[in-house]
Amino acid sequence: MFKVVVITDPESATGFRLAGSDVLEAEDSYEASQVLSSLLHEEETGIIAIREDFLANLDKSLYEQVERCYHPVIIPIPAPRKGDEVSGYVERLLRRAIGYNVVMRS
């Protein structure tokens, strides 16, 4: 069975761990590219979810390798934006995941 691995920042890592995913933390795009590069060659990894800003800042050769690869599947996940409230971030994640806008109320 393939595993799902999430590459994200340390602040978001706990939430993904609570959801049952394997999580690898990266402080910046450089660290994320090192982690992603090693995961691309692991047979048991089926899906890699990576922060969209980490993916956007990959060096050209690694980005081209990601574009050509069909296994594992690479899925960008929204990254928190400056000034973004936590509820706004969660709403964007949910909208992307399920296709509907879910409004968080406190």
HELIX and SHEET records of a PDB file:
HELIX    1   1 PRO A   10  LEU A   18  1                                   9    
HELIX    2   2 SER A   29  LEU A   39  1                                  11    
HELIX    3   3 GLU A   52  ALA A   56  1                                   5    
HELIX    4   4 LYS A   60  ARG A   68  1                                   9    
HELIX    5   5 VAL A   86  ILE A   98  1                                  13    
SHEET    1   A 4 ASP A  22  GLU A  25  0                                        
SHEET    2   A 4 LYS A   3  THR A   8  1                                        
SHEET    3   A 4 THR A  45  ARG A  51  1                                        
SHEET    4   A 4 VAL A  73  ILE A  77  1                                        
END                                                                             
